[in-house]
Structure formats: structure tokens, C-alpha cells
Amino acid sequence: MAVQRAASPRRPPAPLWPRLLLPLLLLLLPAPSEGLGHSAELAFAVEPSDDVAVPGQPIVLDCRVEGTPPVRITWRKNGVELPESTHSTLLANGSLMIRHFRLEPGGSPSDEGDYECVAQNRFGLVVSRKARIQAATMSDFHVHPQATVGEEGGVARFQCQIHGLPKPLITWEKNRVPIDTDNERYTLLPKGVLQITGLRAEDSGIFHCVASNIASIRISHGARLTVSGSGSGAYKEPAILVGPENLTLTVHQTAVLECVATGNPRPIVSWSRLDGRPIGVEGIQVLGTGNLIISDVTVQHSGVYVCAANRPGTRVRRTAQGRLVVQAPAEFVQHPQSISRPAGTTAMFTCQAQGEPPPHVTWLKNGQVLGPGGHVRLKNNNSTLTISGIGPEDEAIYQCVAENSAGSSQASARLTVLWAEGLPGPPRNVRAVSVSSTEVRVSWSEPLANTKEIIGYVLHIRKAADPPELEYQEAVSKSTFQHLVSDLEPSTAYSFYIKAYTPRGASSASVPTLASTLGEAPAPPPLSVRVLGSSSLQLLWEPWPRLAQHEGGFKLFYRPASKTSFTGPILLPGTVSSYNLSQLDPTAVYEVKLLAYNQHGDGNATVRFVSLRGASERTALSPPCDCRKEEAANQTSTTGIVIGIHIGVTCIIFCVLFLLFGQRGRVLLCKDVENQLSPPQGPRSQRDPGILALNGARRGQRGQLGRDEKRVDMKELEQLFPLAGAAGQPDPRPTQDPAAPAPCEETQLSVLPLQGCGLMEGKTTEAKTMEATAPCAGLAAAPPPPDGGPGLLSEGQASRPAAARVTQPAHSEQ
């Protein structure tokens, strides 16, 4: 951020002679020529602006109008037309001069207020923006500077506050002499603050605050500054003596955000925005040691500003923050445009304004406030004005006025209603008569003049309570002077008017007429019956609140089917939706009848038959039915079934994938074990018979062994290959008799070492048993070697104690 130093030189009060000379010059200005502004029917070239007047002095409010002559100009004060008098004069160019501005709270009226310039010609009337005129004032100081004591090299600060219109100019004096603004150690802020940095002994003295504007000059009390000896030079934490204040300004003003920090060493002052956006460079200045000045502020400058005082070379810092709010007066993004429309059609004006805060939009018709109603509609926060069915009375100048707390603005447009020559007049004698609850017959007479070119009529229909935009139309032949409007709602008021159409346009609308459809008895209500017990019923139906609006409700009748007379009627209001019947005969069949009624009579009834026989048994078996709860339960059950199906399908898919990948891994693993653990090659007869038997040798080889050698005693196997982790513990499984023949379909369990097959498999045939155990025969897992190896034993080491289970051979005989 570029840093610039700006000084605030002292300026004398503004002279009064320009204000006195300006009214005389305006008197000499010629009136605008008649040819000026013919392109615009009526518009303002110059509008009055807010101003501050000196009591007893003249003031001129500017106003210049362009339009088709003759143009009449008048003025309003606070909404009331201002009569011309010797006190106020209308100048030739339309401006208003007040010769001696008055500020008299009591007695004669004050000239302060809101002024508007009003211009009128044959096309219409327009009103200027409001100009607020206030009297110049100067109050007494409500904050005087205070005496201050500071150390050499430190910081001193004086402040004064005073109110005035216009805003007073603040300067400072030291010992009755204006201070030297060229001294970089002296910083003057526009809000009435004097900062002195790097204090020296010669800075001691008495300081006064001087405030001046066109109304007066004020001088504050004196405040003494005493500069003591130099400080100790000890370390001091950074501190912010004065931080930024919250400000609310209007665009183009200057924002002064003060920040005074102290500390030893002297802290570094920096500025940032709380939202992280850059502050920018254009129009940004830093006064003194850390005061932020933003010139010509815009709405984009609004935000929270953070002043930080950092100790040099460290992250130690102190912060203070203040909010800046910049308001912008209303200005137009889209102006309304003058339009011409045929009579009977719709005219639309659009006016969009922006500002901060967002402006409020109002519409004027020839200077009078125009609100919604009739054929006038306002939409989109009043930004769109729609006039339907325009006629001669709608031809005028329409103004869009946008206003917020920062100011107001106006724009105007003219509506011209086009009339073709020879158009027929409006249809006459329009009458509407109700025929039924849904039909109305409308009749009329043809216009008085220009009826030869009529090609038809258009009937406009809407409910009387609806806005005009809900209107709809029906076309009628030119030879027909009555029309039956159907599909209407019972007991409802409708509005009707009619227009005659020719090839050149439509006539003006006829006088509207109202008619209400006939009422009718209500339709049969839907009825459901629920058995609550052996002697009680619950009747359910939909409530009809509209029945209460037409003096109606429900009538309920019931009787046993064997009887001829009903019990009832039981009268129920239209807002009721259920009724319980109790103390009924458990053995009877009941007939229930429900009907709705209104002022037009009773409607048709809904009849239900229900039997209570056996209800006591059903009630004993199950609680009474609650349709709503059952419906919720069914929905919950259905949801659970769907979720269960999804979970089941997911489990099946995972199982199939697990089996496929497991089978593939098992084949690869066993092939690897077979390659690593195959027995040494050599004559089979030289191998250990016990190992051959353990490995499940082929039947021919087993036949060469003795009967006693074919079977391996289980105890011997356990001695050769103790079970892993079970040393010294008996095997809880029953031992098979060696002499007993093994079944042919015995299941074979084989457990291989971790680096062997490593799987437990089930085999159902002898051939599968032999194939599965042959690659791993005679192997056991030895204790881990000292070097952390796999601990596998070769065939010659099989007699050592094993740490894992070994293969149990199958016993079979041929």
C-alpha cells in the first residue's frame, strides 16, 4: 500500500460575497427559449439540491425545466404549494429565491424544510427530487481539549468536538499562534484531533481548538501540554491508545480512521480489512504514525478495518478495529421510457434503482402518489408499473421516485393513449343474471355509434375478490348480445365487462357489473367406518371448513338394519372429521348415513353398512385397528424388507467373491508347497515305511508291507509329531481302534505348516486324501531357529517334536 503524508493547512472561513452575488446573477439570466427541449415533453434539466443557508441571508434553489411550452413552474414546501410573496420570489428560469432566510422556532414559520420544484404543461405534471434546506448553525464545544503530560519521545493527543452546519473546519493554536502544519511531528485530523509524536521540550505550551463555518467561529478552552524528561528506555509492550471509531458516511466523503500506538521500541502500525480484501491504493493516505485516510469513499470501502501495532522483529502485536459504513443515494439503473399504446391495451413501465441502503420506489401520476388497485398493479418491489385496459384518463406523466437515507432521485415517462377514428363506443346496458350454481347469463346492447365495423365482442370475467391479473376472456360473435358463462363456482361473486372490437381496435370498456352464482347443496362426503369393539364404531370423513361459511355442517343418522327408524340427526360442525358411536347391539348389522348441509339444503347422503357380530372375538385376539398406525407399520415393514433384500444380495456377492479368490489362492499355495517340499528322488523301496504310510502310499506299495506295518498306531504318531501348543495334554478326541477298518468315505483333515499348504481341507474319498497329503507328507513345523528362519524340517528331521498338527492318515483296506 502506497503511503503518502498529507497535511491539513488552516483555512479561513468561507467569504459570504459569492452567496450574495449569486442571486443577482440569476435574476439577469434570460428565460429558456421556447424551442428548448421539444424532444422531451416535460423533464428537469436542473433539480434543486440540499443546501445550508445563513439566517438573514438570501438563498437560491435551482430549477430548470425542458418541455413543450407553455410550462408552468411552482414550488412546494413540505408537500404544500408555496405561494409567491415578497419573501420568496420565482425567478425567470424557474429557480426560487428566498430573500431573507428565517430561522425562528417560535412565532413566524421557519424557512427550513423540504422543497420541490413542480412543472406542468399540456402533457402532464412532474415533481423534482426533494431538496432539504437547513440553517447554518454552530453549537458550543461539548468536548474541550484536556491537559496532557508526556515524556520526551512519547506521544501527546488533544481532541475537541463541536457540532455545526455545515461541518466546522477545525484548526489548532499553540500559545495563541496557529501551529506549524509543515512540522511532520504534528498531525491534524479533520474530526478535531491533534497528535504530536516524538515529544520534545519545546512542544510544551497551551493549545486551543478553533472551529469555524459560515455561521460562526468558536474557540475552545486552553489545554496545557507538559513534556517531562526522557523515559527510562525500558522495554514496553506495544499498546493502542486510540483505535478507529465506527463511521457512517456518504459516498465521496472522506473517512478518517485514527490509530495511535505506543511502546518501546516504537511499534509498527499496519492496517488490514477483517474480511481479507485488500484496502487498495487509490485515495489512500497515512497521516502521522498510523492514521488511515480514505478520500472519496465508495460503497466498496464499507467494511471492518483493523489497526495492528507490532513490536519490531517479533509477532507480538495489539489490534483495534472499527466499522466503516458508506451509504449511496438512490440512482437509476433503468429509467422508465415514454410509450404509446392503443386504448384498451396494457401499458407497462419499468424503473430499477440502486443505492445503499437499497432505495424504496414509489410512483407518481401527474405529481400524485399512485398506489395499486383497480387496473393498476405494482410488482417486483414496485419496480414495475402495469396499467391494464388503458383509457383517456390514464394518459399522463408517470414518475418513478427512488429514495433512501442518503438521498432521492426521480425519473419520468409519458403514457400516450392512441385512439383510432371511428371506433365504436362502449357496449351498453350490461346485465348479469345467475342461472344456476355454476352459470351466469350476461347480456348487453350494442354501442350507440360506429357499429358497422364491429367484428365481435370480448367478455372479461373474474372473481370479484381476485386481482385484475386473474381476469380471463371469452369471445362472442358480433350478432350475439348475450352469453352464458359456465364452469363457475357456486355461491361466488363475479365481475363482468365487455368491449367491442373492430379491425382498427377495441372500444373502451363497458361499465362493470357484478353477479353471484346460485348456491347448491353440498356433495356427499366420503365416509369410512372402523369397528372399535363389540359395541362401538368410529366414523371418519374429511372436514369441510367451507361449510361453516355457508351456515352448514354435517348430519349423522344410524339404525340397526332390522329397524325402520333412524337415530338422529346428530348435528356436527363442518370442521369435525370423526364421531364415535357406542352402546350398540353386538349382534346387529348397522346402517350409518352421513350428509352435508348448508343454507341451500341437505346434500345427498353417504350410506355404510357395518356388522358387529363376532367383533368381541376379533377384539380379544387383536387390539383395535388404528389405520394410521397400521399404515405407518406397513410402510416401516416394507422399508425393512427392501433393506433386508439389499443386505442379503450384498452378502451373497461377497461370499461368491471370497470363494472364488480363496480357491484361486489355495491352488497357487499348494502348488508352491509341492515344489518346495517334494521328497528326495530315489527308489521307493528305500524310503521309510512309516513315512510312506503317513503320506498315504499307493495301494500296491502298501500291499508289499506287512499287515502290521500298513497301519500306523496313533500313539506312535503322537509321539513322533506332538500337537502344537498341547504338549503334555491329552487329546480330547476319541482314538480310533487300529484294528477297526476305516470307512471308504471317511473325511480327511490335513493341517500343513504355515509355509506349506497352511489350509485345513476336507476330503471325502481315499483318492482325494492321497492327492492332498502326498505333497506335504512327513513334514512338521520345528521350533523357530535362532536366526528367525521359517523353522521347517526336512524328511530326516520329522522325528523331532513338532509345534503344529500333522496329517492324520486315513485307514482303509482293500
Phi, psi and omega in degrees: 000125180292137182249126177234150179252128182236141178251159180243086181294152179284133179241143178285163178301148181296136180290156183267348187294327177297326181288329179284329183279332184299314179300325179293323178293322180293329178295330182276349181290139178285157176290151180297144182291158183292334182279358185284131172072028179293338181289334178254129181300317179192121181201160179270131171270323177224133178246155179293152181235163179298144182206165177240127183250149177270125179304133181087353180252157179283158176215144181241131175255117186284143174199121175228135186238141173244132179175174181288121181289162357282142180244128178255130182242131174226173180232149175240143173238120183055038176085358181247135181301135184266116180287145179285137182209182178290339180283323179231137185234137175272119181282167185297328182272005178101351180286162181245129177244127173258117191290317180225104183291131185252140173226088185229095181303326178244155181085235182293153185292150177278154178273000176290145178157189179257123183249142177228140175265131183241126179238141183216138170220195186290345180273337181155202186222139177230153181236135180284174173295160178279133176248121181269121180251124181234154180277141177291132182220164174211119180273178172280162177295129173257354169223117177260153176296148183247150178299143186224143174239128181222158178273155175300135183085354181271201184234136174238147183219130174241148180216141171224152180224138180206146179256145177190159174233123352292177184302127184294150172270127185255127172231170184230149176234143175241119183054042177068016178239131178305136183289157181279108181286349177280348178286118184294341180280348180256123180239122178253122178261144184300337183277007176097036181239137174242124178244135177236119180252159180058053186306143176231168182296325182288353177283347181296143179161188180251127185248139176236148176258131182242122179244136182214146169207190185291348181269321187190179175229135180231144177236131184280177171292156178280148178229129184269136173253124178244122180256116180273183180297171182296152181287173182289341182080007178290157180294136176229133177299144176296141180216147177258112180288315181224126179254177182291146177262161174286131183234144171234115184233170174253151182308147179080358174275177181249131179260132178242113179250110186272145175207113179242121183236146177231166179155166177223113004292166184298124183289158176264125182263130177226159182236148175206168175260144182294330181277001177085354179287149179291146178288327181100181183236319185293128179076011182257131177225157174237120179259139178067225184262002179170018178273129183265126178243126177244112180270149176052060185295151175236174180299329181294341179281350180298140179158184178258124181254137185244124174261128181238132175252112185253137171286129184303135176077004180226178176258010178287126182205158175234146184230155171214151184221156178213151183259133175249122178245122181249121178262150179232130177296159182296136173220153188270133171270325178223121179272149173291146182248141177293139184224160174234130183223146176294152178299142179089350180267191183248135176248141182224132174242140178236134183217119180239129181233154177228160180171175179224114000291164182305132185284158174261135185252131172233161181241142176239144173241110185052043175086356180253141181298132182249119179251166179290151180146151182065236181261015179253129180230142176239129182226170176055056180056042177069010180280346180236124177250123181238129178239115182261151178057051186294149178221187182302327182289346180269353180287117185190180172258125182253135182241139173256121182244118178251131187215138170218188185291343180268348180154182182224163178208155181221152175217148186231159177207153184250141174253123176249124179264121183270133178237125177276148178290139175081015177289146179289160175282179180291147174302149186247165172053047180285126180227148178229127182234132178288133179256318180209192180287347182231007185223144175224135178259123180252132179230158182201172175244153182289159180300165182284325187231155174055053181263353186291328185266007180293128179253354179165176179235154176234123181264125181259128189229138170198158173293142183298332182272354183271155175289163184299333183291346177269011179289147173227165188234155173225131182275145182227143179297153182292337180269001181254132181240022172206155183210136179264114179267121184245184180058038176264168180269143180294150175052044183230138179273136181234151177248137182227138166212163189222149177232147175261138183244140174233169177301341182262356179146186183254154175283172173289161184286148176286172176291129181296150176227150183246147175206147180246138177289156179289154176275167177213159178292150182293160177284163178298133179281145174291136187226135173231149184238138180230133179275120179268332182191193183289343182222023182216147179229154173238127180256133183233139175203172180275136178288150178236086181300336182293338179297325181295332178287342182240034175055046184232185180176209180239150173237131183242132176232149173205157179195155168294143184297338181279349182257162183262339184253145179267153168268125183136184009279146171262115185274129181231143178290162184291346180271354181277143182234006179202160178202140180253136174251130182230175180055047177265165179281118183296340184263001188257160170257127186252145172253124182244135183229128180232133177221156176255150181220158172214196184292348180264359176125188180270140174274178177292148185266153171257127186246137176226143174247136182218139181254137177258001181294132181077003181293330181294319178295317180296324180292323179294324182284327184215150178292166180301147182289133171240102188301320183292317180294320179297320179298317178295320179295318179298319178297319179295317180297316179299318178298319179295320180297315180298316179296319179298320179298316179299318180294317180299314179298319179298317179298318180298317181297317180295321178297316180298315178298320180296316180296318181297311181290327178294317179296319180296318179294324181295318180296315181295320183293316181293324176297321180294319179295321181298322180290324184277327190246022178292140183293159179300145179284140179167175180299136181295332182291341181274353183281160180294126181298324180296321179292321179297317179294320180294326181277358179074062182295163181293158187300322181295321178290322178293331180292336179283343178275160177289160178304322183286340181268348182293320184260137178258124180296136184295324179296323178295319178298318180295327176290323180287320185229080178299151180289144181294132176074006183234029180295129180080003180247136179289148177283121183290346183283146178293143181270140181276139178295127181295331182281342183283135178290141178278144178292152183293331184256031182291142180281131181259124176252126179232129178241119183257159177299168185299325179261008170265227179291320176067018183229153173256119186240153176249127179239138185252354179231156181296321181297318178294325178297315181294319180293326184281326186267343184299317183292339186247013186295146174069020182247148175213161180269117179276165175300148183300134178291166182300329182276010178076023179289181186290340177075030178272144178255146173277180182298326180288343181259012186291344182279351179288158177300136184256154178257003180222160178291151180246175183288132175265115185289154174276146180251116179216151179232144174272000000 
